[in-house]
Amino acid sequence: MSEEEQFLKLKTSYVSHEMKNLLSICRLYSEIMEKQLNKVKFDDSEVEESFKNAISCISKTVNVANNLLIDFRSIKNIELQTFDLNLLLARVVKLSKVYIEDKQIEIKLAYDIKKEIVTDENRFISIMINLIKNAIESIEEKGFVSIKAEEVDNSIRITVEDNGKPIEKELQKKIFEDGFTTKKTGSGVGLVVCQKTAQELMGSLKLVKSDKKSTIFELKLSNK
């Protein structure tokens, strides 16, 4: 393979990965908008916010393609900004509630820290909503989803816990494999993309435990 072909392969792989991330975020916001619009009553401000976020993600996807044509080195894949962690988590919980639908599920948010975090807003929200959505879907009728945040050494540790149906023990090692899913309509990319996105944010995502009592996922991000 020539140097030019290797470079083209690298560019294609990069753009594919970036578009997958951005379009995954767009899909999440689109699902939220659809569920809000299907309600008899909904908060107009929430719908407007979701529309703005979806449009922003679509614009970024177009920019990735445009930047590739101009100069591969100009592509900026992560947009780091400083956010109030508590406000960001509160927003995540608010957006995630549309997935509860007719279930009796309480989403609990607990944090002992007042901290600003440097992260990519849309990517952080995408990871968290995916985790909470999965937790809600694992609960048949009634239960809880608990989100906790704490400082551990030089990191911020965020856990998402639910008391829904546990992940079978023999499947727990496969959940971060590309294409693996236990859902009838799933594509098997949700947790894979979330884990890769966490790594791009200089963090990690892992399954802590899953048993009859509860399932816990942990997102750890740098606090430096």
C-alpha positions in Angstrom: 0.0 0.0 0.0 1.4 3.4 -1.0 1.9 6.3 1.4 -1.0 8.1 -0.3 -3.3 5.1 0.0 -2.4 4.8 3.7 -3.1 8.5 4.3 -6.5 8.2 2.5 -7.4 5.1 4.6 -6.5 7.0 7.8 -8.6 10.0 6.8 -11.6 7.8 5.9 -11.3 5.9 9.2 -11.1 9.1 11.1 -14.1 10.8 9.5 -16.1 7.6 9.8 -15.4 7.6 13.6 -16.1 11.3 14.0 -19.4 11.1 12.1 -20.5 8.1 14.1 -19.9 10.0 17.3 -21.7 13.1 16.2 -24.6 11.3 14.6 -25.1 9.2 17.7 -25.5 12.4 19.7 -28.0 13.7 17.0 -29.9 10.5 17.3 -30.2 10.9 21.1 -31.5 14.4 20.8 -33.9 13.4 18.0 -35.3 10.6 20.2 -35.8 13.1 23.0 -37.6 15.5 20.7 -39.9 12.8 19.4 -40.9 11.7 22.9 -41.5 15.2 24.0 -43.7 16.0 21.0 -45.7 12.8 21.5 -46.7 14.0 25.0 -50.0 15.7 25.6 -48.2 18.4 27.5 -44.5 19.3 27.2 -42.2 22.2 28.1 -41.6 24.3 25.0 -38.1 25.3 26.3 -37.0 21.7 26.5 -38.1 21.0 22.9 -36.4 24.2 21.7 -33.2 23.2 23.5 -33.2 19.7 22.0 -33.7 21.2 18.5 -30.8 23.6 19.0 -28.5 20.8 20.2 -29.5 18.5 17.3 -28.9 21.2 14.7 -25.5 22.0 16.3 -24.4 18.3 16.0 -25.5 18.2 12.4 -23.6 21.3 11.7 -20.5 19.8 13.3 -20.8 16.7 11.1 -20.9 18.8 8.0 -17.9 20.8 9.2 -15.9 17.5 9.7 -16.5 16.7 6.0 -15.7 20.2 4.8 -12.5 20.3 6.9 -11.4 17.1 5.4 -11.6 18.5 1.9 -9.6 21.6 2.9 -7.0 20.2 5.2 -7.0 17.0 7.2 -4.9 18.6 9.9 -7.5 21.3 10.6 -10.1 18.9 11.9 -10.8 19.5 15.6 -12.5 16.4 17.0 -12.9 17.5 20.7 -14.2 20.9 21.8 -13.2 21.3 25.5 -14.8 23.9 27.6 -15.3 24.5 31.3 -18.7 23.6 32.8 -20.3 23.4 36.2 -20.5 19.7 36.8 -23.7 19.9 38.9 -25.6 21.9 36.3 -24.4 19.6 33.6 -25.6 16.5 35.5 -28.9 18.2 36.3 -29.4 18.9 32.6 -28.6 15.3 31.8 -31.3 14.0 34.2 -33.9 16.5 32.8 -33.3 15.3 29.3 -33.3 11.6 30.3 -36.7 11.7 32.0 -38.4 11.4 28.6 -37.3 7.7 28.4 -39.3 6.9 31.6 -42.7 7.1 29.7 -45.3 5.1 31.7 -42.9 3.4 34.1 -42.6 4.3 37.8 -38.9 5.1 37.9 -37.2 7.6 40.2 -34.0 9.2 38.9 -31.9 10.2 41.9 -29.0 12.6 41.6 -26.4 12.9 44.4 -23.1 14.7 44.5 -20.9 16.0 47.3 -18.8 18.3 45.2 -19.1 21.7 43.7 -16.7 21.4 40.8 -16.1 22.8 37.3 -15.1 20.2 34.7 -13.3 20.6 31.5 -15.0 18.4 28.9 -16.8 18.3 25.5 -20.4 19.1 26.4 -22.2 17.1 23.8 -19.9 14.0 24.2 -20.3 14.1 27.9 -24.1 14.4 27.7 -24.2 11.6 25.1 -22.3 9.1 27.4 -24.5 9.9 30.4 -27.8 9.8 28.5 -26.9 6.5 26.9 -26.1 5.0 30.4 -29.3 6.3 31.9 -31.4 5.2 28.9 -30.0 1.7 29.2 -30.7 1.7 32.9 -34.3 2.8 32.4 -34.8 0.1 29.7 -33.6 -2.6 32.1 -36.4 -1.8 34.5 -39.7 -3.4 33.6 -42.2 -1.3 35.6 -40.9 0.2 38.9 -37.4 1.0 40.2 -34.7 3.6 40.5 -31.7 5.0 38.6 -29.1 6.7 40.8 -26.4 9.1 39.5 -23.6 9.9 41.9 -20.5 12.1 41.5 -17.5 12.3 43.7 -13.8 13.3 43.6 -11.4 10.4 43.7 -7.7 11.4 43.8 -7.3 13.5 40.6 -10.4 12.3 38.9 -14.1 12.8 39.0 -16.0 9.5 39.4 -19.6 9.4 38.1 -21.6 6.2 38.6 -25.0 5.2 37.1 -26.8 2.5 39.2 -30.1 0.8 38.5 -32.1 -2.0 40.1 -33.4 -3.4 36.8 -32.7 -6.7 35.1 -29.0 -7.6 35.5 -26.6 -8.3 32.7 -26.0 -12.0 32.5 -22.6 -12.9 33.9 -21.3 -14.6 30.7 -22.3 -11.5 28.7 -20.7 -8.9 30.9 -17.3 -9.2 29.2 -18.9 -8.7 25.7 -20.9 -5.5 26.3 -18.1 -3.2 25.0 -17.6 -5.3 21.9 -18.6 -3.6 18.6 -21.9 -5.0 17.3 -22.8 -6.9 20.6 -26.3 -6.2 21.9 -29.0 -7.9 23.9 -31.8 -5.7 22.4 -34.0 -6.9 19.6 -33.7 -3.6 17.8 -30.3 -2.6 19.0 -27.3 -2.0 16.8 -24.6 -2.8 19.4 -22.7 0.5 19.0 -24.0 2.5 22.0 -21.7 1.3 24.8 -18.8 0.9 22.3 -19.1 4.5 21.2 -19.5 5.6 24.8 -16.3 3.9 26.0 -14.3 5.2 23.0 -15.7 8.7 23.7 -14.7 8.5 27.3 -11.2 7.6 26.3 -11.1 10.5 23.9 -12.0 12.7 26.9 -9.0 11.3 28.7 -11.2 9.1 30.9 -12.6 5.6 31.2 -16.0 3.8 31.2 -16.5 0.4 32.7 -19.0 -1.9 34.2 -18.4 -2.1 38.0 -21.0 -4.8 38.8 -24.3 -6.3 37.6 -26.2 -8.7 39.9 -29.7 -9.2 41.3 -29.3 -6.2 43.6 -28.1 -3.6 41.0 -26.1 -2.7 38.0 -23.4 0.0 38.2 -21.5 1.7 35.4 -18.6 4.0 36.2 -17.4 7.0 34.1 -14.1 8.5 35.3 -12.8 11.7 34.0 -9.6 13.7 34.8 -10.0 16.5 37.3 -6.7 18.2 36.6 
